[in-house]
Amino acid sequence: MAKKSFSGGLNSLLGDTKPSEPSEPTAEPKEPKAAKKEITKSSQIGTKAKETRATFIVNEDLLEKLKALAYWDRVLIKDIINQALEEHISRYEKKNGEIKEMPKK
């Protein structure tokens, strides 16, 4: 009995592994590029428009509850903070009128 030799290589078993080029280019709509955000402070680097970083000292128990809320509601902590701040400021303005801007230094 003659021994058959394997001479075709791995490509002969698997077929061509190169992706075939489409006959026509696909016309997938490209997302419009977001307008460049003007960065005026280092705390704005890597954030979306109208966002900045801030550091606050908070009660540890409140922070744990905040994290739990974010987890169970499947939202970001920053979204809960933004909503809480918006609601607080809205209530304040209804009671006391519009908040005046701080004087520039």
N, C-alpha and C positions, 0 to 999 in steps of 0.2 A: 504494500500500500504506500502510495506516494504521499509525502507530507505537503500540504498546501501552505504556501507562504503568504503572509499578509504584507502586501506591498503598496496598498492604496493610501496608507497614512490615516490619521485620525479624521481628516476632513472628508474622506470618502465614507466614513461611518456616520458622521454628524451632519454632513452637508455643508453648504457654504455658510459661514458664521458672520460674514459681512452683511450689514443691513442693506437691503436693496434700496436704491434711490427711487422716490416716487416719480411717476411719469410726468406729473404736473406738480408744481409747488402748491402746497396747501395754503389757502387764503384764510388763515386764522387771524381774527382781529387782534391787534396788539392793544394792550391797555395803554391809555394815555399816560405819559410821564407826569408825575406830580410836580407842581411848581416848586422850585427851589425855595427852601425856607431860609429867611435871613436870620443868621445866628448872631445874637448880640451879647449873649452870656454863655460861658462854658457849660452851664447847667442845662442848656438847650440842645447840646450835641446828642444826636441819636434819638431825638424825640420827634413827635409829629407836630404839625402846625398848631400853634396856640397852646403848646404844652411846654413845661419846664420841670426840672427836678426840684424837690424841696425836702428838707429833713426836719422832722418833728419829733419831740419827745412825747410819748403817750403812755397811758396807764397800761401795764402788762395784761391785766384781765380784759380790758377793752380790745387790745390788739389780738388776743387769742380768740375772742368772740368774732371780731372782724374777719380773721382768717377762716374761721369755721363758716361764717356766712358766705364768704366768697367761694369756699369749697362746695358747700351744699347747693348754692344757687348757680354754680358753674360760671362765675363772673370774675373779673379781675378786681383785686383790692382797690386799685386806683379808681375803678368805676363806682364802687360803693362809697369811697371817700368823696368823689366828685358829686355824687347824688346827695350825700349828706350835707356837704357844704352849700350846694345850690339851694336845698330846702331851707337850711338855716338862714342864709342870706335873704331868701325870698320872704320868710316870716319876719325877719328883722326890718326889711324895707316896708312891708305892709304896716308894721307898727310904728316905725320911726321915720319913714320917708327914705328917699334915695340916698345911698351912701356917697359922700363926697370923696373925691380923690385926695390922696395925701399930698402935701406940698412937696415940690421938687427941692432937692438939696442944692 
